[in-house]
């Protein structure tokens, strides 16, 4: 069942997604950066988001990460979730996006991107389904197709994965093994 808060446009755009691209800080995390005594940055990830990513990828929709920051923790989380395409340290995210499209053979219209700040606008303005979180910068919120109800690092990615699977009619099959 599709949530009543989704418009037909949301469902149409989600149904067309062939690749989901994620920002990290503020999306996969709540945007907080914790510095340890040795200067190492730690991040906290949400297990619901992780399960959503795993389920979505099992339906045949791959997930990629494009982040302006570099973090070994992100590499580790991406490996845990079997995310094959991880681009970090890319302040002009269009470069990584063009590389990703060339590698996958997809078009911008085939992609969904979820980001939360102005650095994400160049990609959000290109993709077929642009998404942000409630804490996303106002300039971003006014330029996306959908704002999640859940916050970054608190289930926003899972909400988006579920929306895509429901729109593509793969949600029930993805969850079926857990009801057997």
RATA-V797609 format. One record per run of one state. SS is the DSSP state (H for helix, E for strand, C for the rest). FROM is the first residue (numbers start at 1). TO is the last residue. Records with the same first field share a line. If there is no record, write none. Layout:
# RATA-V797609
SS = FROM-TO ; FROM-TO
This chain:
# RATA-V797609
C = 1-7 ; 16-18 ; 23-33 ; 36-40 ; 43-46 ; 59-61 ; 68-71 ; 81-84 ; 89-92 ; 105-107 ; 115-117 ; 125-128 ; 133-137 ; 142-145 ; 148-155 ; 168-170 ; 177-180
H = 8-15 ; 47-58 ; 72-80 ; 93-104 ; 108-110 ; 118-124 ; 138-141 ; 156-167 ; 171-176
E = 19-22 ; 34-35 ; 41-42 ; 62-67 ; 85-88 ; 111-114 ; 129-132 ; 146-147
